[in-house]
Amino acid sequence: MSEDSKSEGMAQAERERRLERYEAFAASVREDYGTTQRQMDDLRAQDRVKTATYRQLYAYKCTLGEILDRLEECGL
């Protein structure tokens, strides 16, 4: 096996590892988004939509939503 073949194989392996990390990141963001939505639903059911916690969750959900939109644009 030539040095070029080894380098190319290592580069491909690194690209695959990076893609796996991006996919894990995307899955984590989706999970956090769902968890945040459930927490907000619980607070809403308790009529606690004016609390600081609810507002923080809302801001976090918006941020996660933006990240998910960008991931979707990239096909992830």
N, C-alpha and C positions, 0 to 999 in steps of 0.2 A: 504494500500500500504506500503510495507516494505521500510526501509531506502536504501537497495541495489537497489530496483526498482526505487526509486526516483533518486538516484545517477546515475544509468544507463540511465534513461530518460533525466536527465540534461546533461549528457555527450553526448548523441545522439543529443540533441538540439544544443549543442555547436558545434559539428561536422558539423551540417547542416548550422549553421550561418557562420562558417569558410568557408565552400564550397561556400556559397553565396557570401562571400567577395572575394574569389579567382575568381569566375566567373565574378564578377563586375570588378575586376582588369583586367582580361583578355579582357573583352569587352572594357575597357578604353584604354588599350594598342593598341588594334586593331583600335579603333577610332583615336587615336593619330597617328598611322602609316599611315592611310588613309589621314588624314589632312596634315601630313608632306609631303606625296607623292604629293598631290595636290599643295601645296605651291612650291615644287620643280618644278613641271610641269609648273606652272605659271612663275617662274623665268627662266626656260629653254626657254619658249616661247618668253621671253623678251631678250633672249641671254645674261643672267646674271649668267652663270654657274661658272664664276670665282670669284664671290663675296664672301665675308666672310659669309654672310647670307646663301648662297647656301651651302657652305662647312659645316656650323654648322648644317643645316638641314640634310645634307647627313650623318654626324656623328650621329645625333639623330636617323635618320631612321635606320642606322646600329645597333645601340643599341636596338631599339625597335624590329628589326628583330630577334636579338639574343634572346630577351625575349620571343617573339612569338614562336620561334623554341623550346625553353625549355618548354613552356606551352604546345605546341603540343605533345612533347615527353611524357608529363605527362597526356595527354588526356584531357587537359583543353582548 
